[in-house]
């Protein structure tokens, strides 16, 4: 089993910044792609940003130039630095592991964290 714990959410004024963290623990040999998703009230969960084990990133158009995803493979931790926050960024942010190698050659898929609330006031 793998556990994901997010932290760093909170209330911030428009134009402010926050840094989210996602720490993975448990049976982990290596982690493939990781990503941040968000879900606003009444809306579907959407991909915000993703990063591969080699550091290749992709972003939703709505956050390009404002958010930066990174990871520390040695610590099995992923980060999301969010700058120039807007009220429309308000949502619960979830950490996701697409595929994890729990022991060499054995994979598990689709782990999610419990979510962290980000609220941006205007």
Backbone as numpy.savetxt, mean C-alpha at the origin, in Angstrom:
# Nx Ny Nz CAx CAy CAz Cx Cy Cz
1.18 -18.83 7.00 0.36 -17.64 7.00 1.22 -16.38 7.00
0.70 -15.37 6.35 1.38 -14.08 6.28 0.44 -13.02 6.83
0.98 -12.14 7.63 0.19 -11.03 8.17 0.71 -9.71 7.62
-0.22 -8.82 7.33 0.12 -7.47 6.86 -0.48 -6.46 7.83
0.35 -5.54 8.26 -0.13 -4.51 9.18 0.22 -3.14 8.61
-0.83 -2.36 8.36 -0.64 -1.00 7.86 -0.60 -0.01 9.03
0.07 1.10 8.80 0.10 2.18 9.78 0.36 3.49 9.05
0.11 4.60 9.74 0.45 5.91 9.19 -0.72 6.72 8.69
-1.92 6.15 8.71 -3.07 6.92 8.29 -3.44 7.99 9.31
-4.40 8.83 8.93 -4.83 9.87 9.84 -5.59 10.96 9.14
-5.77 12.06 9.84 -6.47 13.23 9.32 -5.46 14.30 8.96
-5.59 14.83 7.76 -4.66 15.86 7.29 -5.42 16.88 6.46
-4.94 18.10 6.44 -5.57 19.12 5.62 -5.14 18.97 4.16
-5.97 19.46 3.28 -5.63 19.44 1.85 -4.28 20.12 1.64
-3.46 19.50 0.79 -2.12 19.99 0.55 -1.07 19.38 1.44
-1.50 18.67 2.45 -0.58 18.05 3.40 -0.04 16.72 2.90
0.72 16.07 3.78 1.39 14.82 3.43 1.18 13.78 4.52
1.22 12.52 4.10 1.22 11.39 5.01 2.13 10.31 4.43
2.63 9.45 5.30 3.41 8.30 4.86 2.82 7.05 5.47
2.36 6.16 4.61 1.82 4.88 5.05 2.92 3.82 5.03
2.81 2.89 5.96 3.72 1.75 6.00 2.92 0.47 6.03
3.48 -0.58 5.46 2.88 -1.90 5.49 3.97 -2.91 5.81
3.86 -3.53 6.97 4.86 -4.50 7.39 4.30 -5.91 7.24
5.02 -6.75 6.54 4.62 -8.14 6.35 5.42 -9.03 7.30
4.75 -10.01 7.88 5.42 -10.93 8.79 4.82 -12.32 8.61
5.53 -13.31 9.16 5.07 -14.69 9.04 6.02 -15.51 8.19
5.48 -16.52 7.52 6.29 -17.40 6.69 6.57 -16.69 5.36
7.73 -16.09 5.26 8.08 -15.32 4.06 9.49 -15.69 3.62
9.58 -16.20 2.42 10.89 -16.42 1.80 11.21 -15.24 0.89
10.23 -14.85 0.09 10.36 -13.64 -0.73 8.96 -13.17 -1.12
8.86 -11.91 -1.44 7.59 -11.31 -1.85 7.71 -10.78 -3.26
6.75 -11.10 -4.09 6.74 -10.61 -5.46 6.17 -9.19 -5.47
5.13 -8.96 -6.19 4.56 -7.62 -6.27 3.77 -7.28 -5.01
3.84 -6.02 -4.64 3.05 -5.49 -3.53 2.34 -4.25 -4.03
1.26 -3.90 -3.37 0.54 -2.74 -3.84 -0.31 -2.10 -2.76
-0.67 -0.87 -3.02 -1.62 -0.13 -2.18 -2.91 0.05 -2.96
-4.01 -0.25 -2.30 -5.34 -0.03 -2.85 -6.08 0.90 -1.91
-7.15 1.50 -2.41 -7.98 2.31 -1.54 -9.44 2.13 -1.89
-10.26 2.36 -0.89 -11.71 2.26 -1.10 -12.39 3.39 -0.35
-13.06 4.24 -1.12 -13.83 5.34 -0.55 -15.27 4.87 -0.34
-16.00 5.51 0.54 -17.39 5.09 0.80 -18.21 5.08 -0.48
-18.90 3.99 -0.72 -19.76 3.88 -1.88 -19.04 3.61 -3.19
-17.74 3.41 -3.12 -16.97 3.18 -4.34 -16.26 1.83 -4.29
-15.84 1.37 -5.46 -15.10 0.12 -5.52 -13.65 0.33 -5.09
-13.05 -0.74 -4.61 -11.64 -0.68 -4.27 -10.83 -0.49 -5.56
-9.84 0.40 -5.50 -9.05 0.69 -6.68 -7.56 0.64 -6.36
-6.78 0.29 -7.37 -5.34 0.27 -7.22 -4.81 1.70 -7.19
-3.97 1.98 -6.22 -3.33 3.28 -6.11 -1.91 3.21 -6.70
-1.14 2.23 -6.26 0.24 2.09 -6.71 0.70 0.67 -6.44
1.64 0.21 -7.25 2.18 -1.13 -7.08 3.68 -1.11 -7.35
4.36 -2.09 -6.77 5.81 -2.16 -6.93 6.23 -3.63 -6.96
7.11 -3.96 -7.89 7.62 -5.33 -7.98 8.82 -5.50 -7.04
9.29 -6.73 -6.94 10.44 -7.00 -6.07 11.70 -6.30 -6.57
11.76 -6.02 -7.86 12.93 -5.33 -8.42 12.78 -3.82 -8.40
11.61 -3.33 -7.96 11.44 -1.89 -7.82 10.68 -1.20 -8.94
10.18 -1.94 -9.89 9.36 -1.34 -10.94 8.03 -0.90 -10.35
7.62 0.32 -10.67 6.41 0.87 -10.08 5.38 1.25 -11.13
4.14 1.29 -10.71 3.10 1.89 -11.53 2.08 2.55 -10.61
1.44 3.57 -11.15 0.54 4.41 -10.36 -0.78 4.64 -11.08
-1.81 4.83 -10.31 -3.07 5.31 -10.87 -2.84 6.73 -11.38
-3.52 7.08 -12.46 -3.34 8.41 -13.03 -3.65 9.51 -12.01
-4.59 9.24 -11.14 -5.04 10.27 -10.19 -3.98 10.62 -9.14
-2.97 9.78 -8.98 -1.96 10.05 -7.95 -0.56 10.26 -8.52
-0.40 10.11 -9.82 0.92 10.29 -10.42 1.46 11.67 -10.12
2.73 11.71 -9.74 3.37 12.97 -9.42 3.15 13.44 -8.00
2.22 12.79 -7.27 1.94 13.19 -5.89 2.32 12.08 -4.89
2.15 10.83 -5.29 2.42 9.69 -4.41 3.68 8.97 -4.88
4.38 8.36 -3.92 5.57 7.57 -4.25 5.56 6.29 -3.43
5.62 5.16 -4.14 5.64 3.86 -3.48 7.08 3.37 -3.42
7.42 2.70 -2.34 8.76 2.14 -2.19 8.67 0.91 -1.29
9.75 0.15 -1.23 9.76 -1.02 -0.37 11.17 -1.30 0.10
11.24 -1.94 1.25 12.50 -2.39 1.82 12.41 -3.91 1.89
13.01 -4.59 0.94 12.88 -6.05 0.87 13.48 -6.74 2.10
14.52 -6.17 2.67 15.15 -6.77 3.84 14.22 -6.76 5.04
13.35 -5.77 5.10 12.41 -5.64 6.21 11.00 -6.10 5.84
10.81 -6.56 4.61 9.47 -6.96 4.14 8.45 -5.85 4.41
8.84 -4.64 4.11 8.00 -3.48 4.39 7.85 -2.64 3.13
6.65 -2.11 2.97 6.33 -1.25 1.83 5.83 0.08 2.36
6.07 1.12 1.59 5.69 2.47 2.01 4.92 3.17 0.89
4.12 4.16 1.30 3.46 5.03 0.34 3.56 6.46 0.89
4.38 7.26 0.24 4.48 8.68 0.61 3.47 9.44 -0.22
2.58 10.13 0.46 1.50 10.85 -0.19 1.67 12.34 0.05
1.89 13.07 -1.02 2.05 14.52 -0.95 0.88 15.20 -1.65
0.74 16.50 -1.39 -0.31 17.31 -2.04 -1.66 16.61 -1.97
-2.01 16.16 -0.80 -3.24 15.39 -0.64 -4.46 16.24 -0.93
-5.47 15.58 -1.50 -6.72 16.22 -1.88 -7.87 15.54 -1.13
-8.97 16.25 -0.95 -10.12 15.60 -0.30 -10.55 14.31 -0.99
-10.39 14.24 -2.30 -10.78 13.03 -3.02 -9.85 11.85 -2.76
-8.76 12.07 -2.06 -7.88 10.97 -1.65 -8.40 10.29 -0.38
-9.43 10.84 0.22 -10.00 10.25 1.43 -10.52 8.85 1.15
-10.05 7.88 1.92 -10.43 6.49 1.72 -9.76 5.63 2.79
-10.15 4.37 2.83 -9.39 3.38 3.58 -8.34 2.81 2.63
-7.11 2.83 3.04 -6.00 2.35 2.23 -5.59 0.96 2.70
-5.48 0.05 1.73 -5.17 -1.34 2.02 -3.85 -1.74 1.37
-3.10 -2.53 2.09 -1.87 -3.11 1.59 -2.18 -4.50 1.00
-1.55 -4.81 -0.10 -1.78 -6.10 -0.75 -0.48 -6.75 -1.17
-0.40 -8.05 -0.97 0.68 -8.86 -1.55 0.06 -9.72 -2.63
0.56 -9.58 -3.84 0.03 -10.36 -4.94 0.46 -11.83 -4.82
1.74 -12.07 -4.59 2.26 -13.43 -4.48 3.44 -13.43 -3.51
3.43 -14.38 -2.61 4.51 -14.52 -1.65 5.05 -15.95 -1.72
6.36 -16.05 -1.71 7.01 -17.36 -1.67 7.25 -17.67 -0.19
6.47 -18.59 0.37 6.54 -18.83 1.81 7.75 -19.69 2.17
8.06 -20.64 1.33 9.33 -21.37 1.41 9.76 -21.53 -0.04
11.00 -21.86 -0.27 11.50 -21.92 -1.63 10.63 -22.82 -2.49
10.06 -22.24 -3.53 9.26 -23.00 -4.49 7.80 -23.17 -4.12
7.38 -22.63 -2.97 5.98 -22.75 -2.55 5.37 -21.36 -2.42
4.25 -21.12 -3.13 3.69 -19.78 -3.22 2.28 -19.72 -2.65
1.96 -18.55 -2.11 0.60 -18.23 -1.70 0.24 -16.87 -2.30
-1.07 -16.65 -2.43 -1.51 -15.49 -3.20 -2.55 -14.67 -2.44
-2.54 -13.36 -2.73 -3.66 -12.52 -2.35 -3.83 -12.22 -0.89
-2.80 -11.73 -0.22 -2.94 -11.29 1.16 -3.29 -9.81 1.23
-4.15 -9.48 2.23 -4.58 -8.09 2.43 -4.36 -7.69 3.89
-4.04 -6.41 4.08 -4.01 -5.86 5.42 -5.41 -5.45 5.85
-5.50 -4.94 7.07 -6.80 -4.59 7.64 -7.26 -3.20 7.21
-6.35 -2.42 6.63 -6.70 -1.08 6.16 -6.38 0.00 7.16
-6.07 1.18 6.64 -5.83 2.35 7.48 -6.56 3.54 6.86
-7.25 4.28 7.70 -8.08 5.39 7.22 -7.22 6.62 6.94
-7.44 7.20 5.78 -6.84 8.49 5.42 -7.98 9.46 5.15
-8.00 10.55 5.87 -9.03 11.56 5.70 -8.37 12.90 5.41
-8.76 13.50 4.29 -8.19 14.78 3.88 -9.30 15.83 3.95
-9.12 16.82 4.78 -10.12 17.87 4.93 -9.83 19.04 3.99
-10.87 19.68 3.56 -10.71 20.81 2.62 -10.56 22.13 3.36
